[in-house]
Amino acid sequence: MLISADDQILIKINKARRGTLFFIDDFASIGNKKTVGKALERLVNSGELHRVATGIYVRPEKDRVLGVVLPGIDDARHWVEYCNYPKGTY
């Protein structure tokens, strides 16, 4: 049985803890950038993911009081540096 790109991405993000940032390149094994980008767009539209910046997505944390908690720009910058992504690839 063939699993759709959306489902494969959803499985991968559900394995990660909430608040984890994802880049399009994290899903390169699932399909080409266009396929992955479209699948990520559908997941954003469904509320499963939030788009932080171009090519950067997050599975948001959920707080009982605050609701959806997104990472700050500093968190995103530190994650990009930690992952050692060259500038312009995200």
N, C-alpha and C positions, 0 to 999 in steps of 0.2 A: 504494500500500500504506500502510495506516495504522500508525503506530508508537505503541505504548502509552506512557502517561505515565511508567511505570517506566523504559522504555528511553530515552525522551527525557531524563529526569533523569540517568540513568546516563551517557549520552553527554556531557552537560554537565559532570558532576562528574569524569569521566575526562579531560577536557580541562584541568582545573585541576590545579595541583600539589598534592601530598599536604600535608595540614595546613591547607588552605584551609577556612574556615568558610563555611557556606551558610545562608541564611535562607529561610523559606517564600516570601517575596516575590521571591526570586531566580528562582523558577520560575513566576511569574504568567502568563507567556505560554503555558505548557503546559496550564494548566487552572485551575479554581477552587481555593480553599484546601482544601476538603475532599478533592478528588481528589489534589492535590499532597501533602497531609498523609498520606493513606492510602498513596500510592506511596512516600513517604519512610519511613513505618513499615515497609513491606515490605523496603525496602533496608537498614534498620537490622537487621531480623530476619535478613536474609541475610548480614550482616556487611560489606556494602559501605560503609555509613556508620555513624557513632556519633552518638547524640544527646547534645549538650553541655548543653543546657538547652531549655526550652520554645521551639520554633520555630527552634532553632539546631542545625545539624548539621555534622559534619566528616568529610572523607575522611581517615582517620588515616594518619600516617606509619608506615612499617614499618622497624624496625631489625633487623639480623641477630642482634644480641646481646639487645636489650631486647624485641624483638617489637613489638607495637602501641604507638605513642607518641601520646597524646592531648594537645591543647593545655591549658595551665593556665587557671585562671579569669582571670588577668591578660591572657593572650593574647586570650581571648574579649572581655573588657571593652575592650581597645584596638581590636579589630576592630570592635566595635559603635560605638565613638566615631569611628573612621576612616571607617566607612560612613555616619556621621551619621544613624543610625536614631533616630527619636524614641522616648523611653521608652514602654514598653508596646506597641510594635508588633511586637516579636520574641517 
